[in-house]
C-alpha cells in the first residue's frame, strides 16, 4: 500500500512541476513580447482620411 502512495506522490509532483513550468514559460514569453511590442508600435500623428472609394454615396 505504501508503494502505491509513493507512486501517486511522485506522479503528482512530476505533473505539478511540468504544469508550473509551462505556465512560467508562457508568462515569460508573453511578458517579453508585451514589453518589446509596446515600444515598436507606430502612432500616426495625422487623422485618417477616407479615400474616394471608401466615401459614402450621397443620395440626391
RAMO-V128203 format. One record per run of one state. SS is the DSSP state (H for helix, E for strand, - for the rest). FROM is the first residue (numbers start at 0). TO is the last residue. If there is no record, write none. Layout:
ss->{SS:SS}
from->{FROM:FROM}
to->{TO:TO}
This chain:
ss->{-:H:-:H:-}
from->{0:1:40:51:54}
to->{0:39:50:53:59}
